[in-house]
Amino acid sequence: MASARVLIRDPRAVLAWSIGRSAALLAVPILVTWLVFDPTRALKFLWYIAIPILPATFFVSTKLWRGICPLATLNEFGNRLGTPRTLPPKTGLWLAVTGLVLFHVLVPARRFLFNQNGPALGLVVVAVGALAVVLGSRFSVRSGFCNSLCPVLPVELLYGQAPLARLDRARCTSCTVCTPRGCLDLAETKALAQMFGAARRSAGWLATPYGAFFAGLPGFIVGYNQLADGPLGTVATVYGTTLGFSVASYLAIGLLVVVLRLKSEPALALVAGLAGAIYYWYAGPATVTQLGVSPWVAVAIRVIGIGLAGWWSARTLLFAPIGQPSRGL
């Protein structure tokens, strides 16, 4: 393992992040208990209040969530339980691909399971938390879970390209370069460029695992929202629909990239903005339907969410090229 580099941090920021992490970690057992004993209200709170806020924080800075994520805290706790070693590049690649697969397995499963079954979702939360601890015990710092396997990581990478605000590093008091390429905490705006390498200068990025995920994401969101919650018997329809729309999205965006000869930077800025806008277009009505609130709430969610996505995308294209430091708000 490389020698650690000490990082200078504001003590007030350290305290704020510590409080946020403790609160988020405490929320996990509370959420699991709520999912088991009062699943109807717990599921509505999670899926239609808490989760829709998360993408908005990614536009501001992925460090907001990464700094308090309870799974990241559990991953770090695992470092104390074993003798973590440097993550081999090949293992890191397989873990990253597995994370992409998990995203496409777990998110659609909301339609036939997790939107309706609180205990099942609670069990998955516990299982993923345990996995974060295990990977922390085997691989140094957060290289095994947070920077490789986490199903949320691909979305963080996409929106971490050009954060609207520059925040203090949330967790690492020293840097061991546990993730030498593509670390959002070490080099937030350069992570994707480092991962893609020379492929970012041509359409080659589309042939990478993350590139394929990004190009398929807008279609995946559309496909998911063509579905309604149903029984387990709808599994084939659910996965067929989300996969089909993802493939169509990949082909359409891929064709656009090839025809216009777009590099990864402008292409991914447009993809990220489009995916965010589509997400909030559907999130507004879904929230109103599930919570029984005023239709004006849907309008507000759409205006704020799509406006934020548009602002982020335009600013990224015009003022903050991917791979360059953001100037903040």
N, C-alpha and C positions, 0 to 999 in steps of 0.2 A: 504493500500500500504506500502511496506517495505520502511524503511528510505533510503535516497539516500547516495551512497558512492561517494565521490569526486574523480575524476580521474585526475592524473597529465598528462598534454599534452604539447607537444612542440608548442609554439606560432606560429612558422613558418608553422607548419603542419596545425594548426587551420586556418590560413589565406588562405593557399592553398586549403584546403577543402571548405572553404567558397566561394572562387572565383569559384571553380568548380561547386558547387551547384547552385550558382546564374546563371552561364552560362547555365547549363543544364535546369534549370527552365525556363529561357528566351527562350530556344530553343523550348519549347512545343507550345506556341501560334504561333511561326514562322512556325513550322512544320504543325500544323493544318491548318493555312492559306494557306500554300503551297499545302497541300493535296486537298484543296477545289478549288483553282484557277489554279494550274498547276499539276494535279494529276499524269500525266505520268512520269514526271521527278522526282517528289517527291517520288513516290512509288519505282522507280528504285534506287534512292539514299538510301532510308530507308532499303529496303529489300536486296539489293545486294552490299551495301557499309558499311552502319552503323551497321546493325544487324550481319553480319558475323564477325565483329571485337569483338563483345560482348563475345562469348564463349572463345576466346583467353585470354581476361582479367580475366575470371574466373579461368583459369589455374594459372595465376600469383597470384591473390588474389581476392576473391569475394568482398573485401572491396573497390576495385577500383570503381565498379559500385554502390554498396550500399552506398558509401560515397557521390555520386553526383546524384543518381537517383531522378528525379523530383517528382515521385510518393511518395517517402519517405519524401521528403520535404513537400509535400501537406499533407501527413499523420500527420507529426509533427505540421503543421499549424492548423490542426483540433483540436489539444489539447487545443488551445486557445479559441475555439468556444463553448465548452461545459464543462461538469464536468466529465472528463474521470475516469473510474473505472478499477480495476484490471480485466483482462480478465478471466472469469471462464474456467477451464480446458475443460469442455464439449463443451462450445461454441468455444473454440480454436480448438478443434478437428473437429467440423463441418465446421468451416471456412477453415481449412487446406484441408479437403476433397473436399470442394467446389472449392478451388484453383486448385486442381488436375484435377477436372472436367473441369474447365475453360480452363486449358491448352489444354486438349483434344478436346475442342470445338473451341477455338479461333485459334489455330495454323492451323488445317486442313481447317478452313474457309478461309484461304488465297487462296486456290485453286479455290473456286467458288465466292469469294467476295473481300477480302482485297488486293489481288494482282492486282486487276483491278479497284476497286472503291475507289478513294481517299476520297471523302466526307464521305462515310460509315466508313472508318477507322478513319477519323478525329473525327467522332461522338463517336466512341468507346473509343478513347483516352480521350475525354472530360468526358465521362461517368465513366471510370475507375478512372480518376483523382478526380471526385466528390465523388466516393465511398471511395477513400482513405481519403478524408477530413472528410466524415461522420463517418467512423470507428475511425479516430483520435479523433473525438469529443466524442465518446462513450467509448473508451478503452485507457488505459494509454500508453503514448509514442507511439511506433510503433507496439505494440503487436497485434492489430486487423488486420492491413493490411500487413505490411512488413513481420511480423513474423508468419503470419497465412494464409491469403487469397491470397496474391500475387502469380500469376501463374508462376512467374519466380523463386520463392523461392525454389521449389524442385531441380531445376538445380543448384542453388547456394549452396544448402546443399551438393549435390553430389560432386561438385568440391571444396567446402570449406574444404574437409577432410584433405587435405595436400597442402596448398598454396605454390607456389614456392618462394614467398617473404612474409616476415612479415611486415605488415604496421601498423601505428598508428591507434587506434580506430578513425573512421572518424566523428562520429556524437555525441555520448553521452559524455557530459562534466561531467555527474554524472550517476551513475547506480542505478536504483530503482528496478532492477530485475523484470521488467514488464513481461519478458518472462523467467520464472525460469528454463526451460529446452529447450535446442536446440537453443539458441540464437547465431547466427553467429557473432554478434558484441561482445558479452561477452566472448564466448569460441568457436572461429571459428573451430578449429580442433576437438573439442569434441562434437559439436552440434549433430551429427548423433548418436554417441554412447549414449548420454543422451536420445535421443528420442527413440532409440530401446531398451534401458535397457538390461535386461538379454537375450532378444531375439537375440541380436547381436552375441552371442556365439554359436549359432546353426542356422539351416535353418529357425528358427522362424521369422526372420526379413522379410522373403518373404511374410508372412501373414499380415504384416502391410500395411497401405495405401501407405506410402512412399516407402516401400520395393517393393511393386507391381509396382509402377511407375518406379522405377529405373530399375528393371528387364525387363520391357517392353519398355524402352526408345530406345535401339538400333533398335529394330524392328519398332517402331513408325517412326524413322527417315528414315529407308529404305522404309517403306510403303508410307510416304508422298512423297518421291522422285520417286515413281513409277507412280505418278499422274501428269497430266498436268492441267494448268489453264483452267477452263471451265465455263459454265453458272450455274445458280442456280439449274437447273435441275439435276446436278451431285452430289447434296448433299449426297444422299444415298451411291453412289459409293465412294465418298471421305471418309466418316466416316466409311463405311464398310471396306475399304482398310486399313486405319490407325489402326482401332481397331483390325482387323484380324492379321496384322503383329505384333502389340503390344502383343496380346495374345500368338502368336507363339514364340515371343522372351521371354516372361515370362516363358512359359513352358520349352523352351530349356535351359535357364539359371537356372531355378529352378531345372531341372533334373541334370544339372552339379553340382550345389551346393549340392544337396542331395547325389549324387553318390560319389563325392569327399570329402564330409563332410566339405565344406568350411564355415568358419565363415564369418561374414559380411565384415570384414576389407579387406581381399584379394579379395573377390568377387566383392565388390563395386569399388575397385581400377581398376580391370579389366573391369568392366562394364563402368565406367566413361571414361577410355581410349578408349575403343571400340566405344562408342557413339560419342566421340569427333572426332575420326578418320573417322568414317562413315559420320559425318556431313560435314567435310571439303573435303572428297572425292567427294561429290555431289555439294558442294558450289562452287568449282572451275569452272567446266563447266557451271553451272547456271549463274555465274557472267559474264563469257565470252559471253554467248548467249544473256543475257539481255543488257549488256553495249556495245557489239560490239567491244571488245578490242582484243588484240592479244591472240592466243591460249596459248602462253607461260605464260599468267597471270594465267590460270587454273592450269598449272603445278606448278607455284610458290605457289599458294594458297594451293594446295594439299601437297606439300613438307613441307611448313612451318606449316600448320595446323596439318597434321598427325604427323610430327616430334615433335611438341609441345605436342600433346596428348600422343605420345609414351614416350617422356621424362618424362612427369608428371606421367604417370602410372608406369613406371619402377622405378622412384625415390620413389614413394609412396610405392611400394611393397618392395623395397630393403633398403631404407634409412630413410623414414619418416612414420612409422606405423600410421595408422589412430588413432586419439585420443591423439596423442602426438604432442607437439609444433614443428612447422617447423623451420629449421635453416636458412631459407631464401636462397637467391641466392648465 
